């Protein structure tokens, strides 16, 4: 049984904050790996004018995750899943021997009730809410917490999450990293074009090979 943390998002671009929180969650939850599920198109961000092409976002995730037990994947693009609930169900069917936990930023929890079938998603996998500075009050007051509050586990039990039956939610206060994709785009609006030029000069190296079954054949 592999213990896998799932971190979904646009990764527009992937940055050291994603890596930092993944490594910290790995330690706190006793994870074997964290899988970054790069979204082809976030339904809640439709029409965003600063969204880089999927290929560029996936490449940035691969580059940022290398040399760590983190795997960047185009699983959603290949499976053609638009919503997280469908992605999680596909993953559970494909990897029945793995145990999954969804990693959710504290800044995302206030909008969790807008996700498709969010209660069903919470019933599929445990959820670990990662502390984001400045969002604690909004996270605990989130509309979804009116239902999720009864399923909260103390942070002292973080290493025992595989024994829980979903719904189950835990709040992790990990050492923060202030890096923001929004700030990166503000400083370098066309970051993906700069990344493309860099890749042409020095092609990206692949991720270390894993002894476990690969998430997909093109994510390395």
Protein Blocks (a to p, Z undefined) as FASTA:
>chain_A
ZZddddddjkpacdfklmmmmmmmmmmnopabdcddddfbafklgoiakbccfklmmmmm
mmmmgoiacdcdfklmmnopabfklmmmmmmmmmmmbccdddddfklmmmmmmpghklmm
mmmpccdddddehilmmmmmpmklmmmmmmcccfklmmmmmmpccdddddddddddfbdf
klmmmmmmmlmmmmmmmmmmmccddddddfbdcfblklZZ
